[in-house]
């Protein structure tokens, strides 16, 4: 199995970071503006991505598999790109001094393909967006995300 | 073995991207300003990192193990953080339309540790810096790199 794992530190209280990854409003502030559904264990969140001119270019459904306040958020992808289905994303949080540390994982990819490498880079961009949202009040969710290659 | 693999696309001719990853001047423009040594197969490149106030905070030596013009650059780390020694970095390049695509890999980490996750995120930041250097003429090499956590 192939795993993408990034470490980010956000200079903010743990609760603010937890809110940003565990609520629809929070996720819409750093990943994609078009985030809907219900962030409760067993329920589904839907994220849709659009191009600058408004065309939908992709979407994913994820089941919320864990919500441990101030500690961990877990998702399992149930619809979207074929390579994503069955993979899991987790945000493990801990306080270290002035920082809330996130260990973000997107695990259990079947194969290391070029799309995995694209997503690894793109998750880095969205972690930076999450950091900016919490530290500065404004992230760069899709469609205003930093583009990193010819795929997005 | 644990691998970090990122895909980046740079809107520039392949030769410009190759120059940025295969010459001392190029590397100093996106990774760290304090890059020295000789970029020739069998020779060693030294990269040193400094804090904003000039203190050295880390360094690595890498042996250049491959230089295939317009195609691939390979390094093997021979000194630096204990976890890095013996790991290998590669830049695989190919043209796709207006883009030069880089598959960047930092492979053969012994274990998935928190430092691996930090480096995965940090490599994303440096790939972004490389993209900015080639596309806009100015990267963000250390010590002006984007800080992503309490480690750097």
Contacts between the chains, C-beta under 8 A, distances in Angstrom:
chain1	res1	chain2	res2	distance
A	3	B	112	7.1
A	4	B	120	7.3
A	5	B	112	6.5
A	5	B	116	6.8
A	5	B	117	4.4
A	5	B	120	6.1
A	6	B	117	5.6
A	6	B	120	5.1
A	6	B	121	4.1
A	6	B	124	7.3
A	7	B	114	6.0
A	7	B	117	3.8
A	7	B	118	4.3
A	7	B	120	7.5
A	7	B	121	5.7
A	7	B	148	7.8
A	7	B	149	5.8
A	7	B	151	7.9
A	8	B	121	5.9
A	8	B	148	5.6
A	8	B	149	5.7
A	9	B	148	6.8
A	9	B	149	3.0
A	9	B	150	4.6
A	9	B	151	7.4
A	96	B	150	5.9
A	97	B	150	6.5
A	98	B	150	7.7
A	99	B	149	6.7
A	99	B	150	4.5
A	101	B	149	6.6
A	101	B	150	7.2
A	103	B	114	6.9
A	103	B	117	5.8
A	104	B	117	7.9
A	112	B	3	7.1
A	112	B	5	6.5
A	114	B	7	6.0
A	114	B	103	6.9
A	116	B	5	6.9
A	117	B	5	4.4
A	117	B	6	5.6
A	117	B	7	3.8
A	117	B	103	5.8
A	117	B	104	7.9
A	118	B	7	4.3
A	120	B	4	7.3
A	120	B	5	6.1
A	120	B	6	5.1
A	120	B	7	7.5
A	120	B	120	7.1
A	120	B	124	7.4
A	121	B	6	4.1
A	121	B	7	5.7
A	121	B	8	5.9
A	121	B	124	5.5
A	121	B	127	6.3
A	123	B	124	8.0
A	124	B	6	7.3
A	124	B	120	7.5
A	124	B	121	5.5
A	124	B	123	8.0
A	124	B	124	2.8
A	124	B	125	7.0
A	124	B	128	8.0
A	125	B	124	7.0
A	125	B	128	7.6
A	127	B	121	6.3
A	127	B	148	7.6
A	128	B	124	8.0
A	128	B	125	7.6
A	128	B	146	7.1
A	128	B	148	7.2
A	131	B	148	7.2
A	146	B	128	7.2
A	148	B	7	7.8
A	148	B	8	5.6
A	148	B	9	6.8
A	148	B	127	7.6
A	148	B	128	7.2
A	148	B	131	7.2
A	149	B	7	5.8
A	149	B	8	5.7
A	149	B	9	2.9
A	149	B	99	6.7
A	149	B	101	6.5
A	150	B	9	4.6
A	150	B	96	5.9
A	150	B	97	6.5
A	150	B	98	7.6
A	150	B	99	4.5
A	150	B	101	7.2
A	151	B	7	7.9
A	151	B	9	7.4
